[in-house]
Amino acid sequence: MVVRLRLQRFGRTHSPFYRMVAAHSKAPRDGRFLEIVGTYNPIANKHGLKEIRLKTDRLQYWLSVGAQPSDRMAWILGKFGILPPVSSNASS
């Protein structure tokens, strides 16, 4: 079964918070997962910074065993140098 690295949405309306998880591709977005590999808060704090916490060793493991990142996860991992950067104008 294919494992995906993707975001699980938490938080309130207009105030999202995400867990970065490794999950089976057929599992629901907010359903069962195999492991939490990080968190992402897209709401900027008073200093204008968005908080992202990554467990880089576990991300490297899941990528090494063939886990496929979602589009947004690939973009985030590209920003931190874990994957090659994804071009933002790749609309086909």
C-alpha positions as CSV (number, residue, x, y, z in Angstrom):
1,M,0.0,0.0,0.0
2,V,1.2,3.5,-0.9
3,V,2.2,5.8,2.0
4,R,1.7,9.5,1.6
5,L,3.2,12.4,3.5
6,R,0.3,14.9,3.9
7,L,-1.3,17.5,6.1
8,Q,-4.1,16.8,8.6
9,R,-6.2,19.9,9.4
10,F,-7.0,20.9,13.0
11,G,-8.1,24.1,14.6
12,R,-11.2,26.3,14.3
13,T,-12.9,27.9,11.3
14,H,-10.5,30.5,9.8
15,S,-7.8,29.5,12.2
16,P,-6.2,26.3,10.8
17,F,-3.4,24.2,12.3
18,Y,-1.9,21.2,10.5
19,R,-0.1,18.0,11.5
20,M,2.3,16.6,9.0
21,V,1.7,12.8,9.0
22,A,2.6,9.7,7.1
23,A,-0.6,7.9,6.3
24,H,-1.9,5.2,3.9
25,S,-3.1,6.9,0.6
26,K,-6.6,5.4,1.0
27,A,-7.1,6.7,4.6
28,P,-9.3,9.8,5.1
29,R,-7.5,13.2,5.3
30,D,-8.2,13.5,9.1
31,G,-8.3,9.8,9.8
32,R,-5.8,7.2,10.7
33,F,-2.1,7.8,10.2
34,L,1.1,5.9,10.8
35,E,3.2,8.6,12.3
36,I,3.3,12.4,13.0
37,V,6.4,13.8,11.3
38,G,5.8,17.5,12.0
39,T,3.4,20.5,12.5
40,Y,2.6,23.6,10.5
41,N,0.9,26.7,11.7
42,P,0.1,28.9,8.6
43,I,-1.1,31.8,10.8
44,A,1.7,34.3,11.2
45,N,2.6,35.3,14.8
46,K,3.2,38.9,15.8
47,H,6.6,38.9,14.3
48,G,5.2,37.7,10.9
49,L,6.7,34.2,11.2
50,K,4.8,31.0,10.4
51,E,5.8,28.1,12.7
52,I,6.9,24.8,11.1
53,R,8.4,21.9,13.1
54,L,9.8,18.9,11.3
55,K,11.2,15.6,12.4
56,T,13.8,15.5,9.7
57,D,15.2,12.1,10.6
58,R,11.7,10.5,10.3
59,L,10.9,12.4,7.1
60,Q,14.1,11.1,5.6
61,Y,13.1,7.6,6.6
62,W,9.6,7.7,5.1
63,L,11.0,9.2,1.9
64,S,13.7,6.5,1.7
65,V,11.1,3.7,1.9
66,G,9.0,5.3,-0.9
67,A,6.5,7.6,0.7
68,Q,5.1,10.1,-1.7
69,P,4.6,13.7,-0.4
70,S,1.4,15.6,-1.3
71,D,1.8,18.8,-3.4
72,R,1.9,21.1,-0.4
73,M,4.2,18.8,1.6
74,A,6.6,18.7,-1.3
75,W,6.6,22.5,-1.4
76,I,7.3,22.7,2.3
77,L,10.0,20.0,2.2
78,G,11.6,21.8,-0.8
79,K,11.7,25.1,1.2
80,F,13.7,23.3,4.0
81,G,16.1,21.4,1.6
82,I,14.7,17.9,2.3
83,L,13.5,17.6,-1.2
84,P,14.5,19.5,-4.4
85,P,12.6,22.8,-4.6
86,V,9.3,22.6,-6.4
87,S,8.7,25.3,-9.0
88,S,5.5,27.3,-8.2
89,N,4.6,27.9,-11.9
90,A,4.2,24.3,-12.9
91,S,0.6,24.5,-14.0
92,S,-0.2,22.1,-16.8
